[in-house]
Amino acid sequence: MSIVKLDPPAYQTILSELFERKLRPFVRIEICSTGCCDASLGLRPDAADATDLVEEVDDLTFLMSPEVFALIGEVSISCANEAGRSGFILTSQRPLNEWQGFAVCNLKTC
């Protein structure tokens, strides 16, 4: 079972950001509040919980709670570097809302 699909530029960017911040290469995929009406997907450095689903992609380890995975399924992560948008685009197998893929997320706490 795969929890994440990661394109090569996103892999390199996430790994570089964690290295620059001197953080361990563990990244949680989670559901965040946007402060508006709809929820969105987010990424943040974190440690694994005993119940987490874990997937290693080379030097990175992705974490997701089983409850989040049941709701959204596998998540694809790509880089956005266009017209004022930089960061990561997260799309899930089962979208949270109709706006999925439009917002850019950064590697931080939601």
C-alpha positions as a printed Julia matrix, in Angstrom:
110×3 Matrix{Float64}:
   0.0    0.0     0.0
   1.42   3.35   -1.02
   0.52   6.53    0.86
   2.52   8.96   -1.31
   3.62   9.58   -4.89
   6.44  12.09   -5.05
   7.89  13.75   -8.14
  11.71  14.13   -8.21
  11.79  17.96   -7.85
   9.47  17.77   -4.82
  11.64  15.06   -3.26
  14.78  17.16   -3.66
  13.12  20.36   -2.39
  11.67  18.69    0.72
  14.96  16.97    1.53
  16.9   20.25    1.07
  14.48  22.23    3.28
  14.72  19.68    6.08
  18.52  19.58    5.81
  18.76  23.41    5.91
  16.59  23.49    9.04
  18.61  20.64   10.59
  15.46  18.52   10.92
  15.07  14.76   10.66
  13.69  13.59    7.3
  10.2   12.72    8.57
   7.23  14.47    6.96
   3.6   14.17    8.02
   0.8   14.46    5.48
  -2.25  15.85    7.25
  -5.53  17.66    6.87
  -5.32  21.35    7.79
  -7.77  24.17    8.28
  -7.39  26.93    5.71
  -9.13  29.45    7.93
 -11.85  29.58    5.31
 -14.6   27.12    4.47
 -12.67  24.13    3.14
  -9.97  21.89    4.56
  -6.72  21.36    2.68
  -3.76  18.99    2.76
  -0.55  20.01    4.47
   3.01  18.85    5.12
   4.99  19.29    8.3
   8.11  17.85    9.88
   7.1   15.4    12.59
   8.0   12.22   14.44
   6.18   8.95   13.85
   3.39   7.81   16.15
   2.97   4.11   16.89
  -0.18   3.88   14.77
   1.07   5.86   11.74
   1.24   4.51    8.24
   4.86   4.95    7.14
   6.39   5.02    3.67
  10.07   5.52    2.96
  11.04   7.23   -0.29
  14.83   7.05   -0.49
  16.05   9.35    2.32
  12.6   10.7     3.27
   9.99   9.07    5.49
   6.35  10.05    5.01
   3.81   9.62    7.81
   0.03   9.61    7.76
  -2.54   8.56   10.32
  -4.75   5.63    9.3
  -7.81   7.86    9.75
  -6.51  10.46    7.3
  -5.53   7.75    4.81
  -9.03   6.22    5.02
 -10.5    9.62    4.15
  -8.15  10.79    1.36
  -6.14   7.78    0.12
  -2.78   8.14   -1.62
  -1.36  11.69   -1.95
   0.66  12.99   -4.91
   3.18  15.74   -4.18
   4.68  17.98   -6.86
   6.46  21.34   -6.89
   4.85  24.62   -7.9
   7.16  27.31   -9.28
   5.04  29.56  -11.44
   3.62  33.08  -11.44
   3.91  33.84   -7.74
   3.17  30.29   -6.62
   6.02  28.38   -5.01
   5.79  25.42   -2.7
   4.06  22.08   -3.08
   0.85  20.97   -4.74
  -0.84  18.09   -2.91
  -3.6   16.09   -4.56
  -5.27  13.09   -2.98
  -6.85   9.99   -4.41
 -10.15  11.1    -2.85
 -10.3   14.94   -2.9
 -11.33  16.85    0.21
 -13.06  19.5    -1.9
 -13.45  20.82   -5.44
 -10.47  23.19   -5.04
  -7.87  20.46   -4.65
  -4.65  21.22   -6.52
  -5.18  24.99   -6.68
  -3.54  25.95   -3.39
   0.16  25.76   -2.68
   1.41  24.36    0.6
   4.79  24.86    2.28
   6.63  22.49    4.59
   5.49  23.82    7.93
   2.95  23.46   10.67
  -0.58  24.14    9.4
